[in-house]
Amino acid sequence: MTQQTFIIGWDIGGAHVKAALLDPTGKALAVIQKACPLWLGLDQLTAAVKAIIAEMPRQATQHAITMTGELADIFPDRLTGVCEIAQTMQNLINGDICYYAGLSGFVCFEQVPAMANNIASANWLASATYLAHEFQQGLLIDFGSTTTDFVLLADGVPQIRGFTDASRLQYDELVYTGMIRTPLMAIARHIDFAGERCGVAAEHFATTADVYRLLGYLDEADDMSSTADGADKSTEATARRIARMIGRDLAEADVQVWKQLAWAFHDQQLSLMQSAALRHLSRNLISADAPIIGAGVGRQVLQALATRLNRTYYDIQQVISAETEITQHWAGVCFPAYAVAYLAVK
């Protein structure tokens, strides 16, 4: 990049599009996230990208793109998804565009089909590569809306075992649990309520957004996804959805009781994440005082996880250069978008 070039890093997900505008020094000037239910069609991506471009405070002549949206079930396979997302982005944005292909670096559009396996779901590697310059050791945990990424850093290098979604799932480097979109039936089959162990309905009645909304962890600005029943996000409607998970009605108890049930689901999700974290820590590649480094929309929750693991907690926001505090916050929420832009800058 030249000294006058500004760049936007794009992270194209299956539920959200995230974009970070950086100046030539790598400082974040703006970070924007838009809901993008890609499973409904590529027109959702088009609308989200157009909205982001319209809101950016200035134009950029460079664009760096990473993605996970190729997993959306509108595509017959990941190769098709990568290529169709790339083609859509080519049609929507002006300037020089490059695609992040993991260890192969950045590639141009013409190289996308041949490098599709490297491009697919590589956003976590952009984050880890950026962090490796900032931390000699630690465990990066990016707790997002849908999934959680775990990357062990030792000797200033990401200690990666899997590079594909399949292998990362095998090694608990990718765990399908998130702060917003995860159905509560995926967290627990049984839950404690009123002194008894209750079965959990295997129905899409409520999601983790309901849990964290009711507990006060989820900011309205981050709460972009639709509810499981299509109803509103009021305290009453949120508690009703959670009660339904154990076959109850809202009127059967005070809202404080349903908050206790939300805490129980929160605790179960933390246990899932703790199990994955302990697997990585058991490799004994980092010291006992190496921190948990938290990124993503669920960073507040990760502080509690670090306490469980008896580790210090380091918020990713502290190593992000940004023009304002709010931009710094959003860069932490949308960290892969910031990281991929930064890597392209440097």
C-alpha positions in Angstrom: 0.0 0.0 0.0 1.0 3.6 -0.7 1.2 6.2 2.1 -2.1 7.6 1.0 -4.0 4.3 0.7 -7.0 3.5 3.0 -8.2 -0.1 3.2 -11.3 -1.9 4.2 -11.0 -5.4 5.7 -14.1 -7.5 5.1 -15.2 -10.6 7.1 -18.1 -12.2 5.2 -20.0 -14.6 7.5 -23.1 -16.6 7.2 -25.0 -14.4 9.6 -23.2 -11.0 9.6 -20.9 -9.0 7.4 -18.2 -7.1 9.2 -16.0 -4.3 7.8 -13.1 -2.3 9.2 -11.7 0.8 7.6 -8.0 1.4 8.4 -5.7 4.3 7.5 -2.2 3.7 6.1 -0.7 3.3 9.6 -3.1 0.5 10.5 -5.4 2.6 12.7 -9.1 1.7 12.6 -11.2 4.7 11.6 -14.5 2.9 11.4 -15.9 -0.6 12.0 -19.4 -1.6 10.9 -21.3 -4.8 11.3 -24.6 -5.7 9.5 -26.9 -8.6 9.8 -26.6 -10.9 6.7 -28.7 -14.1 6.9 -26.9 -15.6 3.9 -28.9 -18.8 3.9 -31.8 -16.7 2.5 -29.8 -15.8 -0.6 -26.9 -13.7 -2.0 -29.2 -10.7 -2.2 -28.7 -10.5 1.6 -24.9 -10.1 1.1 -25.5 -7.5 -1.6 -27.8 -5.4 0.7 -25.4 -5.7 3.7 -22.3 -4.7 1.7 -24.1 -1.7 0.0 -25.3 -0.5 3.5 -21.8 -0.7 4.9 -20.2 1.2 2.0 -22.9 3.9 2.3 -22.0 4.3 6.0 -18.3 4.3 5.8 -16.9 7.8 6.5 -14.6 7.7 3.5 -13.8 5.6 0.5 -11.1 3.0 0.3 -9.1 2.0 -2.7 -8.0 -1.3 -1.2 -10.1 -4.2 0.1 -9.0 -7.3 1.8 -11.6 -10.1 2.2 -11.9 -13.1 4.4 -14.9 -15.3 4.8 -16.8 -18.1 6.5 -20.1 -17.6 4.6 -19.2 -20.3 2.1 -20.7 -22.8 4.6 -24.2 -21.4 4.1 -26.6 -24.0 2.9 -27.6 -22.1 -0.2 -24.3 -23.4 -1.7 -23.9 -27.1 -2.7 -20.3 -27.1 -1.5 -17.6 -24.8 0.0 -15.8 -24.3 -3.4 -19.0 -22.9 -4.9 -19.6 -20.7 -1.9 -16.2 -19.2 -2.0 -16.4 -18.5 -5.7 -19.9 -17.0 -5.6 -19.1 -14.8 -2.6 -16.0 -13.6 -4.3 -17.9 -12.9 -7.5 -20.5 -11.0 -5.6 -17.9 -8.8 -3.9 -16.2 -8.1 -7.2 -19.5 -6.8 -8.5 -20.2 -4.6 -5.5 -16.9 -2.9 -4.6 -14.5 -0.7 -6.4 -10.7 -0.7 -6.1 -8.0 -3.3 -5.7 -9.4 -6.4 -4.1 -7.4 -9.3 -2.5 -8.6 -12.5 -0.8 -7.0 -13.9 2.3 -5.8 -17.5 1.7 -4.3 -18.3 5.0 -0.7 -19.5 5.0 -0.6 -18.7 1.2 -1.2 -15.0 1.9 -3.3 -12.8 -0.2 -4.5 -13.7 -3.7 -6.3 -11.9 -6.5 -9.8 -12.8 -7.8 -8.4 -14.9 -10.7 -6.7 -17.1 -8.2 -9.8 -17.7 -6.1 -11.0 -21.0 -7.6 -7.6 -22.6 -7.3 -7.1 -21.3 -3.7 -10.7 -21.8 -2.5 -9.7 -24.4 0.1 -7.2 -22.0 1.6 -9.7 -19.1 1.5 -12.6 -21.0 3.0 -13.1 -20.1 6.7 -9.7 -18.6 7.2 -10.7 -15.6 9.2 -9.5 -17.1 12.5 -6.0 -17.4 11.0 -5.9 -13.7 10.2 -6.7 -13.0 13.8 -4.1 -15.5 15.1 -1.4 -14.2 12.7 -2.0 -10.6 13.8 -1.9 -11.6 17.5 1.3 -13.6 17.1 3.1 -10.3 16.6 1.7 -9.0 19.9 1.9 -12.0 22.2 4.6 -14.5 22.7 2.2 -16.9 24.4 -1.5 -17.2 25.4 -4.8 -18.7 24.3 -6.9 -16.7 21.9 -10.6 -17.3 22.3 -12.9 -15.5 19.9 -16.4 -15.9 21.2 -18.6 -14.8 18.3 -22.3 -14.9 17.6 -22.3 -18.5 16.2 -19.0 -20.1 16.9 -15.9 -19.9 19.2 -12.4 -20.1 17.9 -9.5 -21.3 20.1 -5.9 -20.7 19.0 -2.9 -21.5 21.2 0.0 -19.0 20.8 3.5 -20.2 21.9 6.9 -18.7 21.1 5.1 -16.0 19.0 3.6 -18.6 16.7 0.0 -19.9 16.4 0.2 -23.6 17.4 -2.4 -24.8 14.9 -3.4 -28.5 14.5 -6.2 -28.1 12.0 -6.7 -25.8 9.0 -10.0 -26.9 7.6 -13.4 -26.6 9.4 -13.5 -30.4 9.7 -10.1 -30.7 11.3 -10.6 -27.7 13.5 -13.8 -29.2 14.8 -11.9 -32.4 15.5 -9.3 -30.6 17.6 -11.7 -28.2 19.4 -10.1 -25.3 17.6 -13.6 -24.5 16.3 -16.5 -25.0 18.6 -20.0 -24.4 17.4 -21.3 -22.4 20.4 -21.8 -18.7 20.3 -23.3 -15.8 22.2 -26.3 -15.0 20.0 -27.4 -17.7 17.5 -26.8 -21.0 19.3 -30.0 -22.9 20.1 -30.2 -23.7 23.8 -31.0 -27.3 23.0 -27.3 -27.5 21.7 -26.0 -26.5 25.1 -27.6 -28.9 27.5 -30.0 -31.9 27.4 -30.8 -31.4 31.1 -30.8 -28.3 33.2 -31.3 -27.5 37.0 -34.5 -25.7 37.8 -36.4 -25.4 41.1 -34.2 -27.9 42.8 -34.8 -30.6 40.1 -33.0 -31.8 37.0 -35.2 -31.0 34.1 -35.1 -32.2 30.5 -34.5 -29.6 27.8 -36.7 -29.6 24.8 -35.0 -30.5 21.5 -36.7 -27.6 19.8 -35.6 -24.2 18.5 -37.5 -22.3 21.1 -34.7 -20.1 22.3 -31.1 -19.1 21.7 -28.1 -17.9 23.6 -29.1 -14.3 22.7 -32.1 -14.8 25.0 -29.8 -15.9 27.8 -27.4 -13.0 27.6 -30.1 -10.5 26.8 -31.9 -11.5 30.0 -28.7 -11.4 32.0 -27.7 -8.0 30.7 -24.6 -9.1 28.8 -25.9 -8.4 25.3 -25.8 -4.9 24.0 -28.7 -3.9 21.8 -26.3 -2.9 19.0 -24.9 -6.4 19.0 -28.3 -8.1 19.1 -28.9 -8.2 15.3 -30.3 -11.7 14.8 -34.0 -12.6 14.7 -35.5 -14.4 17.7 -36.4 -18.1 17.5 -40.1 -17.4 17.5 -40.0 -14.2 15.5 -41.3 -12.2 18.5 -39.8 -9.1 20.1 -36.7 -8.9 22.3 -38.4 -7.5 25.4 -37.7 -8.9 28.8 -41.1 -10.6 28.9 -40.7 -12.2 25.4 -37.1 -13.3 26.2 -38.1 -15.0 29.5 -41.0 -16.7 27.8 -38.7 -18.3 25.2 -36.4 -19.5 27.9 -39.2 -20.9 30.0 -40.5 -22.8 27.0 -37.2 -24.7 26.8 -38.2 -26.7 29.9 -41.9 -26.9 29.0 -43.0 -24.0 31.2 -45.0 -20.9 30.7 -43.8 -17.4 31.6 -46.7 -16.9 34.1 -45.6 -19.8 36.2 -42.8 -17.8 37.9 -41.3 -14.4 38.5 -38.8 -13.0 36.0 -36.0 -13.5 38.5 -36.7 -17.2 38.4 -36.2 -17.2 34.6 -33.0 -15.3 35.1 -31.8 -18.1 37.3 -32.6 -20.5 34.5 -30.7 -18.3 32.1 -27.7 -18.4 34.5 -27.9 -22.2 34.4 -27.7 -22.2 30.6 -24.9 -19.7 30.8 -23.0 -22.0 33.2 -23.5 -25.0 30.9 -22.1 -23.1 27.9 -19.1 -21.9 30.0 -18.5 -25.6 30.8 -18.4 -26.5 27.1 -15.9 -23.7 26.4 -13.9 -24.6 29.5 -13.5 -28.2 28.3 -12.2 -27.0 24.9 -9.8 -24.5 26.5 -8.4 -27.2 28.9 -7.7 -29.4 25.9 -5.5 -26.8 24.4 -3.8 -25.9 27.7 -3.1 -29.6 28.3 -0.6 -29.4 25.4 1.7 -27.7 27.9 3.1 -25.3 25.3 2.5 -22.1 27.3 3.4 -21.1 30.9 0.9 -21.0 33.8 0.9 -17.2 33.7 0.1 -16.9 30.0 -3.2 -15.1 29.5 -6.5 -15.8 27.9 -6.9 -13.3 25.1 -10.5 -12.5 24.4 -12.1 -11.3 21.2 -15.6 -11.3 19.7 -19.0 -10.1 20.7 -18.8 -12.2 23.9 -15.7 -10.8 25.5 -17.5 -10.0 28.8 -18.3 -13.7 29.1 -14.7 -14.7 28.5 -13.6 -12.9 31.6 -15.6 -15.5 33.6 -14.1 -18.3 31.6 -10.6 -17.0 32.4 -11.4 -17.0 36.1 -12.5 -20.6 35.8 -9.2 -21.4 34.2 -7.2 -19.5 36.8 -5.7 -17.4 34.1 -5.3 -13.6 33.7 -7.6 -12.1 31.1 -6.5 -9.7 28.3 -9.0 -8.0 26.1 -8.1 -7.8 22.5 -9.3 -4.2 22.4 -6.1 -3.2 24.3 -3.9 -4.1 21.3 -6.0 -2.4 18.6 -5.1 1.0 17.3 -8.3 3.0 16.7 -9.4 6.6 16.3 -12.0 6.4 19.0 -12.9 4.1 21.9 -16.1 3.0 20.3 -14.3 2.1 17.1 -11.8 0.2 19.2 -14.6 -1.7 20.8 -16.2 -2.7 17.5 -12.8 -3.7 16.1 -12.6 -6.2 19.0 -16.1 -7.5 18.2 -15.2 -7.7 14.5 -11.6 -8.7 15.0 -11.0 -10.8 11.9 -12.1 -7.8 9.7 -9.6 -5.6 11.5 -6.8 -8.2 11.4 -7.2 -9.0 7.7 -7.0 -5.3 6.8 -4.0 -4.8 9.1 -2.2 -7.8 7.5 -2.8 -6.4 4.1 -1.5 -3.0 5.2 1.7 -4.4 6.5 
